[in-house]
Amino acid sequence: MDVKQELARQAGRSGTAGKTRTADKKEVTLTKSMSIADLIRAMEPEIRKALPSVVTPERFTRMALSALNNNPKLQECTQMSFLAALMNAAQLGLEPNTSLGQAYLIPYKNKGVLECQFQIGYKGMINLVYRNEMVQTVQAHCVYKNDDFKYELGLDPKLQHVPAFQDRGELVAVYAMFRLQNGGFGFEVMSRGDVDAYAARYSQGIDSSYSPWKSSYEEMAKKTVIKRVLKYAPVKTDFVRAMSVDHAIQNEIGMDMSEIQNRQEFIEGDYQETEAQ
């Protein structure tokens, strides 16, 4: 469903108004220049089709208006990139731009045009991981200069971290580990330099003052290393789809946002798809 084309068709190339009907049968005029908030209300029938059953159009609209109020810069983003980012959050069942830290809608300027990028937050990542009953636990921690931290790779991998009680110093690394119900486990360690390089490559909105990398660096760093370590874990298809829209910039909405073309140039993948038995 290409809502952008439908909006253009109804509005007309000359900018004249088109009309549609909302769920309560009220006729609404559509124009290319209408606000994002008005567009959401006008496109409610189409949005309803793409929403998961647990999210009503009314709740979707409240989420959108709350995000716009919390970050006024989002009102300047292209309409469809904002709607697409919001739809990603809705389909994953994550609350965007709230104190929960589950997901973020980030304004990003691309060649002079402000677009909205969708990012999964640290707590959103944890939420998604625990939907897989094969996972017993998953954790991520930051390592500081004065901590006692050691790890070994190879056939007998080891990981030891004893945090300093006081004056831990600057952040130097981040690690994540998982353990499965069958006893299998894995861990991944990233230096701060590795984390910064990852953020610069995949988070195009990192320089934005609204980026979670500015306000919640440690949580985003932990999310990053969790995403890395889970490449070694059996994960469900639903999780793979969720990862495919992390850092996405899209300009359509549909029944499955993971199938919509992603304008983000670099996408990290290579997850092993394994359904829980």
Protein Blocks (a to p, Z undefined) as FASTA:
>chain_A
ZZklmmmmmnopnlpacddddfkopacdddfkbcfklmmmmmmmmmmmmpcfklcfklmm
mmmmmmmmmmmmlmmpcfklmmmmmmmmmmnopaehiakomaccddddeehiacdddddd
fklmmmmmmmpmkbmbdcdddddfkbccdddedjkdcddddddfbhnbpafbdcdddddf
kopacdddddfklmmmmmmmmmmmlmpmkbmklmmmmlmmmmmmmmmmmmmpccdfklmm
mmmmgoiacfbdcfblklpccfbfbdcehiacdddZZ
